[in-house]
């Protein structure tokens, strides 16, 4: 058994994400046989002293079936209505299956705002950790009933990676309708080969991933590769595998070589900086000169106004901004010490001139290095 597969056997905390394409039996309603199989596998993990968080898609897809809609609508209010209807059946299905193993479940609905707000993030972390300590299986889903722009491609793959970061999980399993990542699209290339291992931080890997292939699923292989890269920031190993494979979770936990395992060469990121990196939307942009880009990437310093050439957007003190090179590539992101108007007034200036320009100086840097995540 390879060392990475051995780590799966030894892992204590698991995040398992189930996609809509397999959960809803190709649009025919919830596949209760598959749910029963996953539940039995998870129950074995729990009996062995492991902890499991289940991130489940399917509320919208189940709602479409219950409402008799053959296609996923584009109107946000219709998507939200489908989510509200479908969430009832989704929770009932898991609750009844886990009851057979005398296991309690808990419904946890999150939005990206819950992840990006520091106080709510810590509250969610505490709640999940408490549930796990009591042997409860949290069933996590995107709160599609109230979200708007969050209902989009691959959202729950991203959410699963964020939950992995949130609770410091060792393993993230993404169950889908594909056996893993191939070197070609297996639907059109019979000679496509399954990749047993891949580096989540390798840019070439993302190019191999394709779009979603079903009307009921919202994510494709590309979102799973990105999720694996995000989860790697917490040192989490990700496996993408077929949810239709018999006893897939149990077999993975025993070290069997199934699916594609994503590891990473990057070092795990500190918990606070993982929280910063989980912000999906920045409130503004700072354009840096070449010297500032190099200093952030190579020296681990704070961002000073002297190295900033332009400021775009509207943001307040403490809000997230993206730091871009002149070519438009994101170099870093962090929490601003000054709002957008103040930042524009001090662009290119040394810190000792802040008082003469603004009349005050709160901090000498635009973004302190402790509040800065650098892309390397």
Secondary structure, 3 states (H helix, E strand, C coil): CCHHHHHHHHCCEEEEEECHHHHCHHHCCCCHHHHHHHHHHHHHHHHCCCEEEEEECCHHHHHHHHHCCCCCCCCHHHHHHHHHHHHHHHHHHHHHHHHCCCCCEEEEEECHHHHHCHHHHHHHHHHHHHHHHCCCEEEEEECCCCCCCCCCCCHHHHHHHHHHHHHCCCEEEEEECCCCCECCCCCCCCCCCECCEEECCCHHHHHHCCCCCCCCCCCCHHHHHHHHHHHHHHCCEEEEEECCCCCHHHHHHCCCCCCEEEECCCCCCCHHHHHHHCCCCCCEEEEECHHHHHHHHHHCCCECHHHEEEEEECCCCCCEEEEECCCCCEEEEEECCCCHHHHHHHCCCCHHHHHHHHCCCCCCCCECHHHEEECC
